[in-house]
Amino acid sequence: MQARYVQVAKGGAPLELLTREVPEPEAGQVRVRVQACGVCHSDSVTVEGLFPFITYPRVPGHEIVGIIDAVGDGVVPWKAGQRVGVGWFGGNCGHCEPCRRGDFIVCQFLQIPGVSYDGGYADYVVVPAAALAAVPDSLKSAEAAPLLCAGITTFNALRNSGARPPDTVAVLGIGGLGHLGVQFAAKMGFNTVAIGRGADKEKFVRDLGARHYIDNSTGDVAEALQKLGGAKVILATATDANAMSATLDGLSYGSKLIILGVPPNPFTAALTGLVLQRKAVQGWPSGTSIDSEDTLKFSEITGVLPMIEKYPLEKAAEAYARMMSGNARFRVVVETGA
């Protein structure tokens, strides 16, 4: 059986639509007939060749939703016909120290769809069964797909942050991650503050659930946060190290800045306040397949959904360019028509 896939022949090469024989799953694997795949900025590590260990040619894509159509030997409990999703977590080694301690998302040999093996810019994808998350029937595939990366990253960071409702949580950046982070924080019961650039964003973020908005183009963000009593958590989704640094003095004591977006410029911090007020700066790397499942369930229950722009699979190169332009509102998804 022939099917379509979109590959990059080597780092920096253009995305190209091709056809090939559909592979069979091996033991411990399943084959998924892809319905939708999110186009994430992290796909650039494959398309641009930013990770030196990637084997080419490679099919990008790690925000995958589809239907299992074949199951390899030894796979339980998944069966053909089930609707599933696959995110950044694409399998773990099981033998490194983080795995032995049960912390699979920081596996030293983590498998990532679209990086370690071919991903979801295709009609079919073969993945380890351990990477699968069940997708609720009520969620549309194109809306569920971005929840498997942008969604899980913000949701999982918040629920593991140590903040408790009604603590003040600020979300820096109102983009692909940030517009979901604001929704999750509000639905979790936090006093939610959105931080963005421009007065025109205020109505939008309030509609998402934010109680407060800070325009970081016109005022002192830290001072504004302190007027609200200080933030227990600041979720940094914008990839701007200077904007992150400007929020630090807005933290309350014993609080933390959690970095989700990786900035290209160095992050700097005045350490005195961090030390004396027991503040912290922490990174957060997404979550495992069961965390993806939790994210999808929470989204189903509360109505948290991404704003998306959809493209057919044959226009995957155009979809990728749209995402990289920074002009998408807010996540881009390719659909196969399956």
FIBAKE-79113 format. One record per residue (C-alpha): x, y, z; residue number from 1; residue in one letter. Coordinates in steps of 0.5 Angstrom, whole numbers. Example, Ala and Ser with C-alpha at 12.3 -4.5 7.8 and 13.67 -1.06 7.14 Angstrom:
2
SITE|xx|yy|zz|pos|code
SITE|25|-9|16|1|A $
SITE|27|-2|14|2|S $
***
This chain:
338
SITE|xx|yy|zz|pos|code
SITE|0|0|0|1|M $
SITE|3|7|-2|2|Q $
SITE|2|13|2|3|A $
SITE|4|20|2|4|R $
SITE|10|23|7|5|Y $
SITE|13|30|7|6|V $
SITE|21|29|9|7|Q $
SITE|27|34|9|8|V $
SITE|33|30|5|9|A $
SITE|38|34|10|10|K $
SITE|38|39|15|11|G $
SITE|36|46|11|12|G $
SITE|33|42|5|13|A $
SITE|26|44|3|14|P $
SITE|20|40|5|15|L $
SITE|18|35|0|16|E $
SITE|12|31|-1|17|L $
SITE|13|24|-4|18|L $
SITE|10|17|-3|19|T $
SITE|12|10|-1|20|R $
SITE|10|3|2|21|E $
SITE|7|4|8|22|V $
SITE|11|0|14|23|P $
SITE|9|-5|18|24|E $
SITE|10|-5|26|25|P $
SITE|15|-9|29|26|E $
SITE|14|-12|36|27|A $
SITE|12|-7|41|28|G $
SITE|10|-2|36|29|Q $
SITE|3|1|33|30|V $
SITE|2|4|26|31|R $
SITE|-3|10|26|32|V $
SITE|-7|13|20|33|R $
SITE|-5|20|22|34|V $
SITE|-11|25|22|35|Q $
SITE|-8|31|24|36|A $
SITE|-1|33|26|37|C $
SITE|1|40|29|38|G $
SITE|7|44|26|39|V $
SITE|11|46|32|40|C $
SITE|17|51|32|41|H $
SITE|21|45|35|42|S $
SITE|20|42|28|43|D $
SITE|26|47|26|44|S $
SITE|31|42|30|45|V $
SITE|29|37|24|46|T $
SITE|28|42|18|47|V $
SITE|34|46|20|48|E $
SITE|39|41|22|49|G $
SITE|40|44|29|50|L $
SITE|41|37|33|51|F $
SITE|47|33|30|52|P $
SITE|45|26|31|53|F $
SITE|39|26|27|54|I $
SITE|39|21|21|55|T $
SITE|36|24|14|56|Y $
SITE|32|24|11|57|P $
SITE|27|25|16|58|R $
SITE|19|26|17|59|V $
SITE|18|32|22|60|P $
SITE|12|32|26|61|G $
SITE|11|31|34|62|H $
SITE|4|33|35|63|E $
SITE|0|27|32|64|I $
SITE|-7|25|32|65|V $
SITE|-10|19|29|66|G $
SITE|-13|12|29|67|I $
SITE|-9|5|30|68|I $
SITE|-9|1|24|69|D $
SITE|-4|-4|26|70|A $
SITE|-1|-7|32|71|V $
SITE|6|-11|33|72|G $
SITE|7|-17|37|73|D $
SITE|7|-16|45|74|G $
SITE|3|-9|45|75|V $
SITE|-2|-9|50|76|V $
SITE|-8|-6|51|77|P $
SITE|-8|-2|45|78|W $
SITE|-12|-5|39|79|K $
SITE|-14|-3|32|80|A $
SITE|-19|2|31|81|G $
SITE|-17|6|37|82|Q $
SITE|-16|14|37|83|R $
SITE|-9|16|40|84|V $
SITE|-5|22|40|85|G $
SITE|3|22|40|86|V $
SITE|7|28|43|87|G $
SITE|14|30|44|88|W $
SITE|15|24|48|89|F $
SITE|16|18|43|90|G $
SITE|19|13|48|91|G $
SITE|25|12|53|92|N $
SITE|30|7|54|93|C $
SITE|28|4|61|94|G $
SITE|36|4|63|95|H $
SITE|39|11|64|96|C $
SITE|38|14|71|97|E $
SITE|32|18|70|98|P $
SITE|28|12|67|99|C $
SITE|30|8|73|100|R $
SITE|28|13|77|101|R $
SITE|21|13|73|102|G $
SITE|23|20|70|103|D $
SITE|22|18|63|104|F $
SITE|21|25|60|105|I $
SITE|28|27|62|106|V $
SITE|31|20|59|107|C $
SITE|38|21|57|108|Q $
SITE|36|17|50|109|F $
SITE|29|20|49|110|L $
SITE|26|18|43|111|Q $
SITE|22|24|39|112|I $
SITE|17|23|34|113|P $
SITE|20|27|27|114|G $
SITE|27|27|30|115|V $
SITE|29|20|33|116|S $
SITE|24|17|28|117|Y $
SITE|19|19|22|118|D $
SITE|14|23|25|119|G $
SITE|7|26|23|120|G $
SITE|7|30|17|121|Y $
SITE|5|23|13|122|A $
SITE|-1|19|12|123|D $
SITE|2|14|17|124|Y $
SITE|7|13|22|125|V $
SITE|10|8|26|126|V $
SITE|11|9|34|127|V $
SITE|13|5|40|128|P $
SITE|6|3|44|129|A $
SITE|9|7|50|130|A $
SITE|8|14|46|131|A $
SITE|1|13|46|132|L $
SITE|-5|17|49|133|A $
SITE|-12|16|48|134|A $
SITE|-16|22|45|135|V $
SITE|-23|23|48|136|P $
SITE|-28|23|42|137|D $
SITE|-31|30|43|138|S $
SITE|-24|33|41|139|L $
SITE|-23|34|34|140|K $
SITE|-17|32|31|141|S $
SITE|-14|38|29|142|A $
SITE|-15|42|36|143|E $
SITE|-13|36|40|144|A $
SITE|-6|35|36|145|A $
SITE|-3|42|39|146|P $
SITE|-5|40|46|147|L $
SITE|0|34|45|148|L $
SITE|6|39|45|149|C $
SITE|4|46|47|150|A $
SITE|-2|44|51|151|G $
SITE|2|39|55|152|I $
SITE|8|43|56|153|T $
SITE|4|49|59|154|T $
SITE|-1|44|63|155|F $
SITE|4|40|66|156|N $
SITE|9|45|68|157|A $
SITE|3|49|72|158|L $
SITE|0|43|75|159|R $
SITE|8|41|78|160|N $
SITE|10|48|79|161|S $
SITE|8|48|87|162|G $
SITE|3|54|86|163|A $
SITE|-4|53|89|164|R $
SITE|-11|56|87|165|P $
SITE|-12|62|88|166|P $
SITE|-4|64|88|167|D $
SITE|-2|69|83|168|T $
SITE|0|66|76|169|V $
SITE|3|70|71|170|A $
SITE|4|68|63|171|V $
SITE|9|71|59|172|L $
SITE|8|71|52|173|G $
SITE|1|71|49|174|I $
SITE|3|66|43|175|G $
SITE|2|59|41|176|G $
SITE|4|56|48|177|L $
SITE|2|63|52|178|G $
SITE|-5|63|49|179|H $
SITE|-6|56|52|180|L $
SITE|-2|57|59|181|G $
SITE|-7|63|60|182|V $
SITE|-13|58|59|183|Q $
SITE|-10|53|63|184|F $
SITE|-8|57|69|185|A $
SITE|-15|60|69|186|A $
SITE|-19|54|69|187|K $
SITE|-14|51|75|188|M $
SITE|-17|57|79|189|G $
SITE|-11|61|79|190|F $
SITE|-11|69|79|191|N $
SITE|-8|69|72|192|T $
SITE|-4|75|69|193|V $
SITE|-2|75|62|194|A $
SITE|4|79|60|195|I $
SITE|4|81|53|196|G $
SITE|6|87|48|197|R $
SITE|1|92|46|198|G $
SITE|-5|95|49|199|A $
SITE|-9|91|44|200|D $
SITE|-8|84|47|201|K $
SITE|-12|86|53|202|E $
SITE|-19|84|51|203|K $
SITE|-17|78|48|204|F $
SITE|-13|75|54|205|V $
SITE|-19|77|58|206|R $
SITE|-23|73|54|207|D $
SITE|-18|67|55|208|L $
SITE|-19|68|62|209|G $
SITE|-14|72|65|210|A $
SITE|-16|77|71|211|R $
SITE|-10|82|69|212|H $
SITE|-6|84|63|213|Y $
SITE|1|87|64|214|I $
SITE|3|91|57|215|D $
SITE|11|90|58|216|N $
SITE|12|95|52|217|S $
SITE|10|101|56|218|T $
SITE|11|99|64|219|G $
SITE|15|96|69|220|D $
SITE|13|88|69|221|V $
SITE|16|87|76|222|A $
SITE|13|93|79|223|E $
SITE|6|91|76|224|A $
SITE|6|84|79|225|L $
SITE|8|87|86|226|Q $
SITE|2|91|86|227|K $
SITE|-2|85|85|228|L $
SITE|2|82|91|229|G $
SITE|8|78|87|230|G $
SITE|7|72|83|231|A $
SITE|8|65|85|232|K $
SITE|9|62|79|233|V $
SITE|11|66|72|234|I $
SITE|11|61|66|235|L $
SITE|15|64|61|236|A $
SITE|13|62|54|237|T $
SITE|16|68|50|238|A $
SITE|23|66|47|239|T $
SITE|26|73|49|240|D $
SITE|31|72|55|241|A $
SITE|31|80|56|242|N $
SITE|23|80|57|243|A $
SITE|24|74|62|244|M $
SITE|29|77|66|245|S $
SITE|25|83|67|246|A $
SITE|20|79|71|247|T $
SITE|24|76|76|248|L $
SITE|23|82|81|249|D $
SITE|16|81|80|250|G $
SITE|16|74|84|251|L $
SITE|14|73|91|252|S $
SITE|18|70|96|253|Y $
SITE|19|62|95|254|G $
SITE|17|63|88|255|S $
SITE|19|61|81|256|K $
SITE|20|63|74|257|L $
SITE|19|57|69|258|I $
SITE|22|57|62|259|I $
SITE|18|53|57|260|L $
SITE|21|57|51|261|G $
SITE|28|57|49|262|V $
SITE|31|64|48|263|P $
SITE|37|65|43|264|P $
SITE|40|70|47|265|N $
SITE|43|69|54|266|P $
SITE|39|69|60|267|F $
SITE|41|74|66|268|T $
SITE|39|75|73|269|A $
SITE|41|79|79|270|A $
SITE|42|73|84|271|L $
SITE|41|77|91|272|T $
SITE|34|77|90|273|G $
SITE|34|70|88|274|L $
SITE|38|68|94|275|V $
SITE|35|72|100|276|L $
SITE|28|71|98|277|Q $
SITE|29|63|96|278|R $
SITE|26|64|89|279|K $
SITE|28|59|83|280|A $
SITE|29|59|76|281|V $
SITE|27|52|73|282|Q $
SITE|26|49|66|283|G $
SITE|20|45|64|284|W $
SITE|21|39|58|285|P $
SITE|14|37|57|286|S $
SITE|11|30|59|287|G $
SITE|10|23|58|288|T $
SITE|4|20|54|289|S $
SITE|0|19|61|290|I $
SITE|1|27|62|291|D $
SITE|-1|28|55|292|S $
SITE|-7|24|56|293|E $
SITE|-9|28|63|294|D $
SITE|-8|34|59|295|T $
SITE|-13|32|53|296|L $
SITE|-18|30|59|297|K $
SITE|-17|36|62|298|F $
SITE|-18|40|56|299|S $
SITE|-25|36|55|300|E $
SITE|-27|37|61|301|I $
SITE|-26|45|62|302|T $
SITE|-26|47|54|303|G $
SITE|-19|49|54|304|V $
SITE|-17|49|46|305|L $
SITE|-12|52|42|306|P $
SITE|-13|57|36|307|M $
SITE|-11|54|30|308|I $
SITE|-10|55|22|309|E $
SITE|-11|49|18|310|K $
SITE|-7|46|12|311|Y $
SITE|-8|40|8|312|P $
SITE|-2|35|8|313|L $
SITE|0|37|1|314|E $
SITE|1|44|3|315|K $
SITE|6|42|9|316|A $
SITE|12|46|7|317|A $
SITE|7|52|7|318|E $
SITE|4|51|13|319|A $
SITE|11|50|16|320|Y $
SITE|13|57|13|321|A $
SITE|7|60|16|322|R $
SITE|9|57|23|323|M $
SITE|16|60|23|324|M $
SITE|14|67|20|325|S $
SITE|11|68|27|326|G $
SITE|4|71|24|327|N $
SITE|0|64|26|328|A $
SITE|-6|65|30|329|R $
SITE|-4|61|34|330|F $
SITE|-2|54|32|331|R $
SITE|-1|51|25|332|V $
SITE|-4|44|24|333|V $
SITE|-4|40|17|334|V $
SITE|-9|35|16|335|E $
SITE|-9|28|12|336|T $
SITE|-16|28|10|337|G $
SITE|-17|21|13|338|A $
***
